[in-house]
Amino acid sequence: MEAGIVGLPNVGKSTLFNALTQSKAAQSANYPFCTIEPNEGMVSVPDGRLQRITKYIPPQKVIPAALKLVDIAGIVKGASEGQGLGNKFLSHIREVDAIIQVVRCFEDPDVIHVAGKVDPVADMETIELELMLADIQHLDNMLPKMERAAKGADKEAKLKVEVMKKCLTHLGAEKPLRTLSLDDSERAAVKEFGLLSAKPILYVANVDETDLAGQDALVQQVRSAAGAAGAEVVPVCAKLEAEIAELDEADRGEMLSDAGLTEPALAVLARAAYKTLGLQSYFTAGEKEVRAWTVPVGAVAPEAAGVIHTDFEKGFIRAEIYSLEDLEQYQSEKEIRAHGKLRVEGKDYVMQDGDICHFLVNR
């Protein structure tokens, strides 16, 4: 899973990225275009269920799910027309699965807002508009070539032309493409186009240290605007997270406790990002490793096996599955089997979040 972190300049975007990825790179404050090329970082997704499994199945190593974060240059009004860094950064967003937009919900006279005032909803609207304008430009550039291909017997090209025109009409009404109703074939075409406003979006309200729960009026404005768009909001104090990230592991828990937090922002963000993308985790557990794997909600067992290795999906025979609750009750796989709690599932089984699995395959 890959998420691009975007936002206007000086909203705390790169501070948050560095904290989440524990980047030691120097941070430049008050410079709107300090992030020219996107910084990338792989982070582990915190999941307490892994530790609960290892209590009963001690492995040689534990491998959590991974989240790839891409820190993309600050977007400014007019970016789609070349302002700021223009399309240099917009092209980077096309590669990600979801967008995480950081919006500033704190006042600080030492950190200049590019618009001259803190207005998170206006910031959200600016970013959304630039993404839509970039999509219009992208579709306008692709459409003539696709129309030429559609003049022949290319059915796929004809479908793409229809989808492109449908998208342009929706964008012309100033509506992002994630709100456009599409069937499966149309949705596949849109994904292939790499359209920015079609990507699911998650908002991060960057709050002051005095408002970690996000109760300030600015955050409430963000929640209201995001809710109307069907998006989630996660309040995070990027400054505090950056300070926590610099501490030794032993000291982090104490600082979190002092701040009244039970976990770092990454854990909250990861869960929200999973939900935004429609993802869930299942586990494999054995002496060598206990590992979390990521699959879409609604994935069937062969698809889940294919995440481990593509050959496993082709050669899938059946899955043996049990729950973490069963493991905690019976304390071993042997006892789970003995009590008839190990389920044997076939090709049509829809995976559930938290399933612990063994896959039997033809090799």
C-alpha positions as CSV (number, residue, x, y, z in Angstrom):
1,M,0.0,0.0,0.0
2,E,1.3,3.4,-1.0
3,A,0.0,6.8,0.2
4,G,1.1,10.2,-0.9
5,I,1.3,12.9,1.7
6,V,0.2,16.3,0.2
7,G,-0.7,19.7,1.4
8,L,-0.1,23.4,1.0
9,P,3.4,24.6,2.0
10,N,4.1,25.1,5.7
11,V,1.3,22.9,7.0
12,G,3.6,20.4,8.7
13,K,3.6,17.8,5.9
14,S,7.3,17.0,5.9
15,T,7.5,17.2,9.7
16,L,4.8,14.5,9.9
17,F,6.5,12.4,7.2
18,N,9.9,12.6,9.0
19,A,8.3,11.7,12.3
20,L,6.4,8.7,10.9
21,T,9.3,7.3,8.9
22,Q,11.8,8.4,11.6
23,S,13.7,10.2,8.9
24,K,16.9,12.0,10.1
25,A,16.9,14.2,7.0
26,A,17.2,17.9,7.8
27,Q,13.9,19.7,7.8
28,S,13.5,23.1,6.2
29,A,10.9,25.4,7.8
30,N,9.2,28.3,6.1
31,Y,10.4,27.4,2.6
32,P,7.4,26.6,0.4
33,F,9.2,24.3,-2.1
34,C,11.8,22.6,0.1
35,T,10.6,19.2,-1.1
36,I,11.5,19.0,-4.7
37,E,11.7,15.3,-5.4
38,P,9.4,13.1,-3.3
39,N,10.9,11.5,-0.3
40,E,9.8,7.9,0.2
41,G,9.8,5.8,3.4
42,M,8.6,2.3,4.3
43,V,7.0,2.1,7.7
44,S,5.7,-0.8,9.7
45,V,2.0,-0.8,10.5
46,P,1.6,-1.2,14.3
47,D,-0.8,-4.1,15.1
48,G,-1.1,-5.4,18.6
49,R,-2.5,-8.7,17.4
50,L,1.0,-9.7,16.3
51,Q,2.2,-9.7,19.8
52,R,-0.8,-11.6,21.0
53,I,-0.1,-14.3,18.5
54,T,3.6,-14.6,19.4
55,K,2.6,-15.2,23.1
56,Y,1.4,-18.7,22.0
57,I,3.4,-19.2,18.8
58,P,6.9,-17.9,19.5
59,P,8.6,-17.2,16.1
60,Q,12.2,-16.4,15.0
61,K,10.9,-13.1,13.7
62,V,7.8,-10.9,13.5
63,I,6.9,-9.1,10.3
64,P,4.2,-6.5,10.4
65,A,2.4,-5.1,7.4
66,A,4.2,-2.3,5.6
67,L,3.0,1.1,4.5
68,K,4.9,3.1,1.9
69,L,4.7,6.9,2.4
70,V,5.6,9.4,-0.2
71,D,6.2,13.0,0.8
72,I,5.2,15.2,-2.2
73,A,6.1,18.9,-2.7
74,G,3.8,21.5,-1.3
75,I,0.9,22.3,-3.6
76,V,0.0,25.9,-4.3
77,K,-3.0,27.5,-6.0
78,G,-2.4,27.4,-9.8
79,A,-0.2,24.2,-9.5
80,S,-2.1,22.6,-12.4
81,E,-1.1,25.5,-14.6
82,G,2.5,25.4,-13.6
83,Q,2.6,27.5,-10.4
84,G,5.1,26.5,-7.7
85,L,6.5,23.2,-9.0
86,G,3.5,22.6,-11.2
87,N,3.2,19.1,-12.7
88,K,6.6,18.1,-11.3
89,F,4.9,16.9,-8.2
90,L,1.5,16.2,-9.5
91,S,3.0,13.3,-11.6
92,H,4.3,11.7,-8.4
93,I,0.8,11.5,-6.9
94,R,-0.4,9.4,-9.9
95,E,1.5,6.5,-8.6
96,V,0.0,6.3,-5.1
97,D,-3.0,4.3,-4.0
98,A,-4.4,7.0,-1.7
99,I,-3.9,10.6,-0.8
100,I,-3.2,11.8,2.8
101,Q,-3.7,15.6,2.9
102,V,-2.3,17.4,5.9
103,V,-4.2,20.6,6.8
104,R,-3.0,23.1,9.2
105,C,-5.2,23.6,12.3
106,F,-2.8,25.6,14.5
107,E,-1.7,29.2,14.8
108,D,2.0,30.1,14.9
109,P,3.3,33.5,13.9
110,D,6.7,32.0,13.3
111,V,5.4,29.7,10.6
112,I,4.0,31.7,7.7
113,H,0.9,30.3,5.9
114,V,1.2,30.6,2.2
115,A,-2.3,32.2,2.0
116,G,-1.6,34.6,4.8
117,K,-4.1,33.1,7.2
118,V,-5.0,29.7,8.7
119,D,-8.1,28.4,7.0
120,P,-8.0,24.6,6.7
121,V,-11.3,24.2,4.7
122,A,-10.0,26.7,2.1
123,D,-6.8,24.7,2.0
124,M,-8.8,21.5,1.4
125,E,-10.7,23.2,-1.4
126,T,-7.5,24.5,-3.0
127,I,-5.9,21.0,-3.1
128,E,-9.1,19.4,-4.4
129,L,-9.4,22.0,-7.2
130,E,-5.8,21.6,-8.3
131,L,-6.2,17.8,-8.5
132,M,-9.4,18.2,-10.5
133,L,-7.8,20.7,-12.9
134,A,-4.8,18.4,-13.3
135,D,-7.2,15.6,-14.2
136,I,-9.0,17.7,-16.8
137,Q,-5.7,18.6,-18.4
138,H,-4.6,14.9,-18.3
139,L,-7.8,13.6,-19.9
140,D,-7.8,16.4,-22.5
141,N,-4.3,15.3,-23.5
142,M,-5.2,11.6,-23.7
143,L,-8.6,11.9,-25.3
144,P,-7.7,12.7,-29.0
145,K,-5.3,9.7,-29.2
146,M,-7.9,7.4,-27.7
147,E,-10.6,8.7,-30.0
148,R,-8.4,7.8,-33.0
149,A,-7.9,4.3,-31.6
150,A,-11.7,3.9,-31.1
151,K,-12.4,4.5,-34.8
152,G,-11.4,1.0,-35.6
153,A,-12.6,-2.2,-33.9
154,D,-10.8,-1.6,-30.6
155,K,-13.6,-2.1,-28.1
156,E,-11.4,-1.3,-25.2
157,A,-10.5,2.1,-26.7
158,K,-14.2,2.8,-27.3
159,L,-14.9,2.1,-23.6
160,K,-12.1,4.3,-22.5
161,V,-13.3,7.2,-24.7
162,E,-16.8,6.9,-23.1
163,V,-15.2,6.8,-19.6
164,M,-13.0,9.8,-20.3
165,K,-16.0,11.9,-21.5
166,K,-18.0,10.8,-18.4
167,C,-15.1,11.9,-16.2
168,L,-14.7,15.2,-18.0
169,T,-18.4,15.9,-17.5
170,H,-18.2,15.1,-13.8
171,L,-15.1,17.3,-13.4
172,G,-16.7,20.1,-15.3
173,A,-19.4,20.2,-12.6
174,E,-16.5,20.7,-10.1
175,K,-16.9,17.3,-8.6
176,P,-13.9,15.0,-7.8
177,L,-13.9,11.7,-9.5
178,R,-14.0,9.7,-6.3
179,T,-17.7,10.7,-6.1
180,L,-18.4,9.5,-9.7
181,S,-20.5,6.3,-9.9
182,L,-18.7,3.7,-12.1
183,D,-19.1,0.0,-12.9
184,D,-16.2,-2.4,-12.5
185,S,-14.9,-2.0,-16.1
186,E,-15.1,1.8,-15.9
187,R,-13.4,1.8,-12.6
188,A,-10.5,-0.3,-14.0
189,A,-10.1,2.2,-16.8
190,V,-10.1,5.1,-14.5
191,K,-7.4,3.5,-12.3
192,E,-5.3,2.9,-15.4
193,F,-5.5,6.6,-16.2
194,G,-3.9,7.6,-12.8
195,L,-6.5,10.3,-12.2
196,L,-5.8,12.2,-9.0
197,S,-9.2,13.2,-7.8
198,A,-10.4,9.5,-8.2
199,K,-8.0,8.4,-5.4
200,P,-9.4,7.9,-1.9
201,I,-8.4,10.7,0.5
202,L,-7.7,10.9,4.2
203,Y,-7.3,14.2,6.0
204,V,-4.8,14.7,8.8
205,A,-5.5,17.8,10.9
206,N,-2.2,19.0,12.2
207,V,-3.1,20.4,15.6
208,D,-1.4,22.3,18.4
209,E,0.1,20.5,21.4
210,T,-2.7,21.9,23.5
211,D,-5.4,20.2,21.3
212,L,-4.2,16.6,20.8
213,A,-7.8,15.3,20.7
214,G,-8.7,17.8,17.9
215,Q,-11.5,19.7,19.6
216,D,-10.6,23.1,18.3
217,A,-13.0,24.9,16.0
218,L,-10.6,24.6,13.1
219,V,-10.6,20.8,13.4
220,Q,-14.4,20.8,13.7
221,Q,-14.5,22.7,10.4
222,V,-12.3,20.0,8.8
223,R,-14.4,17.2,10.2
224,S,-17.6,18.8,8.8
225,A,-16.1,19.3,5.3
226,A,-14.5,15.9,5.2
227,G,-17.7,14.2,6.5
228,A,-19.7,15.8,3.6
229,A,-17.1,14.2,1.3
230,G,-17.3,10.8,3.0
231,A,-13.7,11.1,4.2
232,E,-12.1,10.5,7.6
233,V,-10.1,13.0,9.7
234,V,-7.2,12.1,12.0
235,P,-5.9,14.8,14.4
236,V,-2.2,14.6,14.8
237,C,0.4,17.0,16.3
238,A,3.2,16.7,13.9
239,K,5.6,18.7,16.1
240,L,5.0,16.3,19.1
241,E,5.3,13.2,16.9
242,A,8.6,14.5,15.6
243,E,9.9,15.0,19.2
244,I,8.7,11.5,20.1
245,A,10.4,10.0,17.1
246,E,13.8,11.4,18.2
247,L,13.6,9.6,21.6
248,D,14.9,6.1,22.4
249,E,12.3,3.4,22.4
250,A,12.3,3.2,26.2
251,D,11.5,6.9,26.5
252,R,8.8,7.1,23.9
253,G,6.2,5.4,26.0
254,E,6.8,7.8,28.9
255,M,6.4,10.9,26.6
256,L,3.2,9.5,25.1
257,S,1.8,8.9,28.6
258,D,2.8,12.4,29.7
259,A,0.9,13.8,26.6
260,G,-2.1,11.7,27.4
261,L,-1.7,9.4,24.4
262,T,-1.8,5.6,24.4
263,E,-0.1,5.1,21.0
264,P,1.8,7.2,18.4
265,A,0.1,8.8,15.5
266,L,1.3,6.2,13.0
267,A,-0.9,3.6,14.6
268,V,-4.0,5.8,14.2
269,L,-3.0,6.9,10.8
270,A,-2.4,3.3,9.6
271,R,-5.8,2.1,10.7
272,A,-7.5,5.1,9.1
273,A,-5.5,4.6,5.9
274,Y,-6.5,0.9,5.8
275,K,-10.1,1.9,6.2
276,T,-9.8,4.6,3.5
277,L,-8.3,2.1,1.1
278,G,-10.7,-0.7,2.0
279,L,-7.9,-3.0,3.3
280,Q,-7.6,-5.5,6.1
281,S,-4.9,-7.9,7.5
282,Y,-4.7,-11.6,7.9
283,F,-1.9,-13.5,9.6
284,T,0.4,-16.5,9.0
285,A,2.0,-18.0,12.1
286,G,4.7,-20.6,12.6
287,E,8.1,-21.2,14.2
288,K,10.0,-19.2,11.5
289,E,7.8,-16.1,11.5
290,V,4.5,-14.5,12.5
291,R,3.5,-12.2,9.7
292,A,0.7,-9.8,8.8
293,W,-0.5,-9.7,5.1
294,T,-2.6,-7.0,3.5
295,V,-5.6,-7.8,1.4
296,P,-8.7,-5.8,0.2
297,V,-11.9,-6.2,2.1
298,G,-13.9,-8.8,0.2
299,A,-10.9,-10.8,-1.0
300,V,-11.4,-14.5,-1.3
301,A,-9.0,-17.1,0.0
302,P,-7.1,-17.8,-3.3
303,E,-6.4,-14.0,-3.6
304,A,-5.1,-13.9,-0.1
305,A,-2.8,-16.8,-0.8
306,G,-1.6,-15.0,-4.0
307,V,-0.3,-12.1,-1.8
308,I,2.2,-14.5,-0.4
309,H,3.2,-15.9,-3.8
310,T,1.4,-15.6,-7.2
311,D,1.8,-19.4,-7.7
312,F,-0.2,-19.9,-4.5
313,E,-3.3,-18.4,-6.0
314,K,-3.0,-20.6,-9.1
315,G,-2.4,-23.8,-7.1
316,F,-4.8,-23.0,-4.3
317,I,-6.5,-26.1,-2.8
318,R,-7.9,-25.0,0.5
319,A,-7.2,-22.8,3.6
320,E,-7.1,-23.8,7.2
321,I,-8.2,-20.9,9.3
322,Y,-8.7,-20.1,13.0
323,S,-9.2,-16.9,15.0
324,L,-7.0,-15.1,17.4
325,E,-9.7,-15.5,20.1
326,D,-9.5,-19.3,19.6
327,L,-5.7,-19.2,19.9
328,E,-6.0,-17.3,23.1
329,Q,-8.6,-19.7,24.5
330,Y,-6.9,-23.0,23.5
331,Q,-3.3,-21.7,23.5
332,S,-2.0,-23.8,20.6
333,E,-2.9,-24.9,17.1
334,K,-2.9,-28.5,18.3
335,E,-5.7,-27.8,20.8
336,I,-7.6,-25.7,18.3
337,R,-7.6,-28.7,16.0
338,A,-8.6,-31.0,18.9
339,H,-11.6,-28.9,19.8
340,G,-12.8,-28.7,16.2
341,K,-12.2,-25.0,15.9
342,L,-9.9,-25.2,12.8
343,R,-12.0,-24.3,9.8
344,V,-11.4,-25.7,6.4
345,E,-12.4,-23.1,3.7
346,G,-12.5,-23.4,-0.1
347,K,-12.0,-21.0,-3.0
348,D,-15.2,-19.0,-2.3
349,Y,-14.3,-18.2,1.3
350,V,-14.3,-14.4,1.9
351,M,-11.3,-13.5,4.1
352,Q,-12.1,-11.8,7.5
353,D,-9.9,-9.3,9.2
354,G,-7.6,-11.0,11.7
355,D,-7.9,-14.6,10.2
356,I,-4.9,-16.8,11.0
357,C,-4.2,-19.0,8.0
358,H,-2.4,-22.0,6.5
359,F,-2.8,-22.4,2.7
360,L,-2.6,-25.8,1.0
361,V,-1.5,-25.4,-2.6
362,N,-0.4,-27.5,-5.6
363,R,3.2,-26.6,-6.4
